[in-house]
């Protein structure tokens, strides 16, 4: 047998084995996750922004509650300072 015939035969056998492997092989790959659309990204960003604004308003209200009195004890003054630092 010639070398070219041997190489060609091996190529055909390997090709047939490859096709049979794909045909009879299981599809073990998990389903692809749905890609994030731009609208979903915008919605997530907007939700994060609203949560940040709500947290800021909560800190501001806490500061107003602690620091509204004109005369404060040392303890109240320390609480007011801690609320201001969080603001």
RARARA-V260261 format. One record per backbone hydrogen bond with DSSP energy under -1.0 kcal/mol. NH is the residue of the N-H (numbers start at 1). CO is the residue of the C=O. If there is no record, write none. Layout:
nh co
NH CO
NH CO
This chain:
nh co
6 2
7 3
8 4
9 5
10 6
11 7
12 8
13 9
14 10
15 11
16 12
17 13
18 14
19 15
20 16
21 17
22 18
23 19
24 20
25 21
28 26
41 37
42 38
43 39
44 40
45 41
46 42
47 43
48 44
49 45
50 46
51 47
52 48
53 49
54 50
55 51
56 52
57 53
58 54
59 55
60 56
61 57
62 58
63 59
64 60
65 61
66 62
67 63
77 73
78 74
79 75
80 76
81 77
82 78
83 79
84 80
85 81
86 82
87 83
